[in-house]
């Protein structure tokens, strides 16, 4: 694993191990950017185009992620608002004395989904079994309560306290409708979820992400493509009007069938013959504070819509 090396001039030199496809396109196109967020897991960067980037200290890959692993977990000394320059070979954070090599990186794009999709009955069984596991892991989560209600799971501890999510009424209405065919209902309902909740990626946005990712990655199984194109366009446009740029970016990625690999692994494990593991589900739950759980509720909505679809 590559780690920071302090050179005689005290600058920090790193090498990007993997760069997501959309992040790679932005790095090749734009000459500079700024830092707009820092966390213990990485750094959010803004370039001149519409897509943001995330310099991640973790191994998990995504369309907007630049993987730069650090030994010992010591964050880079980068400050919000500081600028950086981009060349063909490196990202230069001059103020912090840090440079990241982007010469000949591995460019990551998710593999095409297996075409061996399970029958609807077996997909539903996997959805239920995974939901049961999530109930055991996150019993106090509003999203878990909503998931239990959606899937009619009999759990007295969960169901004694109904979900307080403001978009739960819309979601219950969609549960019982042929939602992919009813374009107006689907778009209006999903648009209302956007921006609902705190944080850089509010819970309502993560639900939308989950729905769009499932429908677009497995569109030949879950929906009609001609309806999906319009849904994608309208929801992505609404996201850029109504929520954070980061959420809108992730929603647009989902409309392209792209997402962090933790989400894709769980989705593909529900849909295909190659079943996912509990470890992969736990990794999904670790995607953000509650975002992974919210995305899974979106998967469930898409599955239910797909089951209703003739």
Buried (B, 14 or more C-beta within 10 A) or exposed (E): EBEBEEEEEEBBBBBBBBBBBBBBBBBEEBEEBBBBBBEEBBBBBBBEEEBBBBBBBBEBBBBBBBBBBBEEEEEBEBEEEBEBEBEEEBBBBEBBBBBBBBEEBEEBEBEEBEEEBBEBEBBBEBBBEBBBEBBEEBBEBBBBBBBBBBBEBEBEEBBEEEBEBBBBEBBBEBBEBBBBBBBEBBBEBBBBBBBBBEBBBBBBBBBBBBBBBBBBBBBEBBBEEEBBEEBBEBBBEBBBEBBBBBBBBBBBBBBBBBBBBBBBBBBBBBBBEEBBEEEBBBBBBBBBEBBBBBBBBBBBBBBBBBBBBE
